[in-house]
Amino acid sequence: MRVALVTGAAGGLGRVVAERLAARGCRVAIADIDAGGTAETARLVGEGCLPIVGDLAVEGASEAAVGRVVDRWGRIDVLVNNAAWGGIEPFLEATHAAWTRTLALNVVALAMACKAAGRAMKAQGAGRIVNVTSPGSRMALPDYAAYTASKAAVDSITRAAAVGLAPWGVLVNSVAPGMMDTEMQRSTEAALARVNGRNDLQAFLDERTARVPLGRRAEIGEVADAVVWLALDAPAYMTAERLNMSGGLDKD
């Protein structure tokens, strides 16, 4: 039975990924700063789920989370790095606090989780890491610069970790979701509308959706299926790859 750790699993994509990994027979650990949401995800995942509550941006927290998984089950076969944060700030009003918080969670915590899981997977001679990136990593979004910069870093870390861990059969890939109806997506778009002086939120959302070539927003389950495929089913020769699940928005 495979063992998986999903970060940022108190809701949204992380919750659905955790549920679907459990449905595929995996033992699942979930990590998030939101105690209530983590408890609810653990209930949905079912008996045996290991909830880990804490701030992964704190030094040593990512390594500790991986350590708890290995202590519990003796191994870790899958790591899904989904935890992320992003604030909306016009570029000329950017704050040190927002940049620091964004990079600490989206970049440093993710890299340390890759390192810790990678060490365990190296000892096992196998494992899979899936990092959640964003179409924004390839876009110029001045009101969302810290977040998009952090996701560009995720792309870089994914490639570096894939090459660094390849000799031991550890696969590292990423998924770039499109616009999903998650709490983070909704709050981000509401903030974007405000800073751009858009009072009609629905019209603003409709305009953004119209940019997607498929003409609709992603269902969370669709993106979760892509994450689970990379985690469990993708060919063993696939690594350092970015899987775009953006309805054609990230088409280059």
Backbone hydrogen bonds, N-H to C=O, Kabsch-Sander energy under -0.5 kcal/mol:
donor,donor_aa,acceptor,acceptor_aa,energy
4,A,27,R,-3.0
5,L,78,V,-2.2
6,V,29,A,-2.4
7,T,80,V,-2.5
8,G,31,A,-1.9
9,A,31,A,-1.2
14,G,8,G,-0.5
14,G,11,G,-0.6
15,R,11,G,-1.4
16,V,12,G,-1.7
17,V,13,L,-2.8
18,A,14,G,-2.4
19,E,15,R,-2.4
20,R,16,V,-2.4
21,L,17,V,-2.5
22,A,18,A,-2.1
23,A,19,E,-2.1
24,R,20,R,-1.1
25,G,22,A,-1.9
26,C,21,L,-2.3
27,R,2,R,-2.8
29,A,4,A,-2.9
30,I,50,L,-2.5
31,A,6,V,-2.2
32,D,52,I,-2.0
35,A,33,I,-0.9
38,T,34,D,-2.4
39,A,35,A,-2.3
40,E,36,G,-2.0
41,T,37,G,-2.4
42,A,38,T,-2.5
43,R,39,A,-1.9
44,L,40,E,-2.1
45,V,41,T,-2.9
46,G,42,A,-2.2
49,C,46,G,-1.8
50,L,28,V,-2.1
52,I,30,I,-2.9
54,G,32,D,-1.9
54,G,52,I,-0.5
56,L,54,G,-0.8
58,V,55,D,-1.7
61,A,58,V,-2.4
62,S,56,L,-0.5
64,A,60,G,-2.1
65,A,61,A,-2.3
66,V,62,S,-2.2
67,G,63,E,-2.4
68,R,64,A,-2.2
69,V,65,A,-1.6
70,V,66,V,-2.3
71,D,67,G,-2.6
72,R,68,R,-1.9
73,W,69,V,-2.6
74,G,70,V,-2.5
77,D,3,V,-2.2
78,V,3,V,-2.1
79,L,128,R,-2.2
80,V,5,L,-3.0
81,N,79,L,-0.6
81,N,130,V,-2.4
82,N,80,V,-1.2
89,E,87,G,-0.6
89,E,143,D,-2.1
93,E,90,P,-2.4
94,A,91,F,-1.4
99,W,95,T,-2.0
100,T,96,H,-2.7
101,R,97,A,-2.5
102,T,98,A,-2.4
103,L,99,W,-2.5
104,A,100,T,-2.3
105,L,101,R,-1.8
106,N,102,T,-2.7
107,V,103,L,-1.5
108,V,103,L,-2.5
109,A,104,A,-2.1
110,L,105,L,-0.7
111,A,107,V,-2.8
112,M,108,V,-2.5
113,A,109,A,-2.0
114,C,110,L,-2.4
115,K,111,A,-2.3
116,A,112,M,-2.6
117,A,113,A,-2.8
118,G,114,C,-2.6
119,R,115,K,-2.1
120,A,116,A,-1.6
121,M,117,A,-2.9
122,K,118,G,-2.4
123,A,119,R,-1.7
124,Q,120,A,-1.4
125,G,121,M,-2.0
126,A,121,M,-1.6
127,G,169,G,-0.8
128,R,77,D,-2.3
129,I,171,L,-2.9
130,V,79,L,-3.0
131,N,173,N,-2.5
132,V,81,N,-2.4
133,T,131,N,-0.7
133,T,175,V,-2.7
137,S,134,S,-1.8
138,R,135,P,-1.9
139,M,136,G,-1.7
141,L,139,M,-0.9
144,Y,141,L,-2.2
145,A,142,P,-0.5
148,T,144,Y,-2.4
149,A,145,A,-2.5
150,S,146,A,-2.0
151,K,147,Y,-2.0
152,A,148,T,-1.8
153,A,149,A,-1.8
154,V,150,S,-1.7
155,D,151,K,-2.0
156,S,152,A,-1.8
157,I,153,A,-3.0
158,T,154,V,-2.6
159,R,155,D,-1.9
160,A,156,S,-2.5
161,A,157,I,-3.2
162,A,158,T,-2.2
163,V,159,R,-2.1
164,G,160,A,-2.7
165,L,161,A,-2.2
166,A,162,A,-1.0
168,W,165,L,-1.7
169,G,166,A,-2.2
170,V,165,L,-1.5
171,L,127,G,-2.4
171,L,169,G,-0.5
173,N,129,I,-2.4
174,S,241,E,-2.5
175,V,131,N,-2.1
176,A,243,L,-2.7
178,G,245,M,-1.9
180,M,178,G,-0.6
181,D,218,A,-0.7
182,T,180,M,-2.0
186,R,182,T,-2.6
187,S,183,E,-2.4
188,T,184,M,-2.2
189,E,185,Q,-2.4
190,A,186,R,-2.0
191,A,187,S,-2.0
192,L,188,T,-2.4
193,A,189,E,-2.3
194,R,190,A,-1.8
195,V,191,A,-2.4
196,N,192,L,-1.3
197,G,194,R,-1.8
198,R,193,A,-3.1
199,N,197,G,-0.7
201,L,199,N,-1.2
204,F,200,D,-2.0
205,L,201,L,-2.7
206,D,202,Q,-2.6
207,E,203,A,-2.0
208,R,204,F,-1.9
209,T,205,L,-2.6
210,A,206,D,-2.0
211,R,207,E,-0.5
211,R,208,R,-1.1
212,V,209,T,-1.8
214,L,247,G,-1.6
215,G,212,V,-2.2
218,A,179,M,-2.3
222,E,219,E,-0.8
223,V,219,E,-1.5
224,A,220,I,-2.6
225,D,221,G,-2.2
226,A,222,E,-1.3
227,V,223,V,-2.1
228,V,224,A,-2.7
229,W,225,D,-2.3
230,L,226,A,-2.1
231,A,227,V,-2.2
232,L,228,V,-2.3
233,D,228,V,-0.6
233,D,229,W,-2.0
234,A,229,W,-2.7
238,M,235,P,-1.8
239,T,237,Y,-0.7
240,A,172,V,-2.8
243,L,174,S,-2.9
243,L,241,E,-0.5
244,N,242,R,-0.7
245,M,176,A,-2.8
245,M,243,L,-0.5
249,L,246,S,-1.7
251,K,249,L,-1.1
